[in-house]
């Protein structure tokens, strides 16, 4: 892949991406991907300010056993020209190493959120990220995790039934207790 950067003047613009297949190679995916398109300072705020962005609406930890730990990152991006500051709060059942954070200008920060349940059940709530960006003062991310059993329960059969019994010719009786 190739990273490209283009300077664009102020005003209204139309962006168009085109893929033209050449005939030299006929293998592979025969397509192009466009990702991580960034429009800095698109929030309409001052250009000499932090500009916060979080590209997550929810985090699903799935099901883990009691006593296990699972960590997922929430990425906070600062497209602005000044440091971005704030706090991350998480619901019960989840932890972050440090609630306070700082993201340098034109940078990002992965905040590890740990799910380490101590009891069975569903743990859901919201991760709240506050910022010093006046345009985007906070972000809310739904979070869900389920704590199942710890695997120490015995395996139980789904069905228990007695089929026809053929006695041993040397012992014609069968006793079930």
N, C-alpha and C positions, 0 to 999 in steps of 0.2 A: 504494500500500500504506500501511498505518497501523501504527505501532509502538505497542504497548500494554504497560503495566507494572502488575502487581497485587501488592500486599503480601499475604502469606499467613502466617497464624499457625502456630506450631509444631504438629506432629502429623501424622496421616495424612489425606491429602486425595485426592479423585478429581478429575482435570481432564478437562473435556469441551469439545471445540470443535464448534460446529454451523454449518452454512451453510444459509441459507434463501434460495431463489431468489425474487426479486420479479418481477413480470410487466411492469415498465416498460421493460426492455431485453431484447432477445433475441439480441444479438450478443456477440462476445467468447468467452471460455472458459467462462462459466457455472460457475465453481468458485471455491474459496478455497484459499490456500496458507498453511500454518503452518510457519514456519521460525525458526531461531535461538531455540529455547526454552531458557532458561537457568534452572537451579536453583542459585543461589549457595550455597556451603558445603555442597553435597550430599555431599561426601566424608567427612563425619563427624568432621573434625578441629576444632581450635579455631577459633572465629570470628575471632579476632584473629591470623591467620596467613596466609601465602600459600596459594593453592589453584590448582595447576597443571592445565592441560588442553591436550591436543593432539588435534585431530580429524583425524588422518591415520594410515592404517595402511601406506600405500605411496606411493612417488613413482616414476613411470615417465617417463623422458626420451625414450623411443622411440629412433629411430636418427638420428644426426647424422653428418656427414662429419668426417674428421680436420681439425683446424684451426678448426672451428666451436666456438661457445660457446653454451650454453643455460642460463638461470637460472630456477629455480622457487623459490617461497617456501614455507617451513614456518612455520606460525603457532603461536606459543606464547601461550596465554591465561592471565591471572591473575585469577581470580574472588575472590581473597582480599583482606584488608584491609592486608596488609604487602607490600613489594616481593618479587618472585620473582627469585631468582638461580640461575645454573647455567652449564653449558657444553654446547656442541654439538660432537660429534665426527662426522666423516664418513669413509667408506672411501676408498681410493686411487682417483684419477680425479675426485674431487669436492673442492671447497673452500668454505670460509665465510670472510668477511672477518675476523671475530673469533669465536673460540670462546666467549669469556665473554659473557654477556648479563645484563641486568636488565630486568624488566618491572614497571612501576609497579603499584600496587594498582588493581584494577578496570580493567585495561587489557590490551592485547595487543601483540605484537611479531611482525612478519614478518621471518624470518631468510632472506636469499637464499642458496640453495645452488647453486653453479655446477658444471656438468658441462662440462669442456673437455679431452677426451681427446687424447693425443699419439700414440696408437697404435691400430690396429684391434683390435677385440675387444669382448667383453661385460664391462661393469663393474657388478658387483652387490655388495651388502653391506647394511650397516645404518647408519642415522643414529641416534646415541644422544643423547638430551637428558636431562641430569641437572638436578635442581632441589633447592631447599631446602625443598620441601613434604614434610613427614613422611609424609603419606598417599600421595602420588604422587612418590616420589623419582626416578623415571626413566621415560622413554618410548623405545620403539624403533620406528623406521620403516624398512621395507624399501625399498631404492632400486635401480633398474636403469636402465642406459643402454647403448646399443650404438653403437660407432663403426664406420661403414662406410668405404668408400673415399672419397678426396678428390675424385673426379670427374675425375681426370686420365687414367684408364685409357681406352684407345681402345675404341670400341664395336665389339664383335665380332658377326658374324652368328650366328644360332642354327643355320642349316643352310647348308652349301656343297655345291652339286652342279652338274654340267654337263648342261644340257638338250641336246636335239637341235640340231645345228649346220647351218645352210644356208649354203654357201659363197657368197661374192661372185662373180658371173659373171666379173668382171674379174680375180679372184684366187681360183682354185679350191682353194687349200690354206689350212688353218688350223693354226697351230703353237701349242701350249700349253707354256709352260715354267714 
